[in-house]
Amino acid sequence: MEAKSVQIEDSWKSLLKDEFQKPYFADIKAQLKAYQAQGKRIYPPGKMIFNAFNTTPVDQVQVVILGQDPYHNPGEAMGLSFSVPRGVRIPPSLRNIFKEIKEDIGADIPSHGDLTSWATQGVLLLNAILTVNHKEAGSHRKIGWQQFTGAVIQQLSSHHDHIVFMLWGNFAKAKAALINDERHLILSAAHPSPLARGAFFGNRHFSQANAYLESHGRSPIDWQLK
């Protein structure tokens, strides 16, 4: 896949141009085409696969919230980790995130799960795996996306300063090795999934993130969804 054929925001296209030329990236495109030829439904829709990048240009990134792979039910995945479109039922993990934000900074729990307003403020809502088959969680975990998103994390760590990385759950925590903790803030916690039996609560990541951003002359995030 050539860089010019990738529909991604220009600053990301420039930063990641070498990745688009590597064999593994061509393999990703080939595998997605093979799934489509098999009649598989893939989420999110093609035009939304790079939604996180298109909504949050490189120089605007202040916080990275790392998810695993997209929601695999119809109408849920929108290319932003943990986010669902307005009108879609709020998934349990996202509901727990909202509960923690309320406990941490007092923000009201919203009636929807569309996190676009966070993304437009500089929160890169990045899934480590950018696509998934209908009703098959983790089905694209071995097609090459993790090499690509690992490169994204490394590039941000190497070429920018004072980004907050929120790593929730063991899968995300494993990415800490890609981040320079002398240049950035790494916040780790249990996954917000109910399967973690409440271990996510009390991490206060949202107030910590804003305190760190402000201490380095950056704008805090308004975590309150309207």
Secondary structure, DSSP 8 states (H G I E B T S, - for coil): --GGGS---HHHHHHTHHHHTSHHHHHHHHHHHHHHHTT--EES-GGGTTHHHHHS-GGG--EEEEESS---STTT--SSTT---TTS---HHHHHHHHHHHHHH-----S----HHHHTTTEEEEESS--EETTBTTTTTTSSHHHHHHHHHHHHHHH--S-EEEEEHHHHHGGGGGS-TTTSEEEEE--SSGGGTTTTTT--HHHHHHHHHHHTT---------
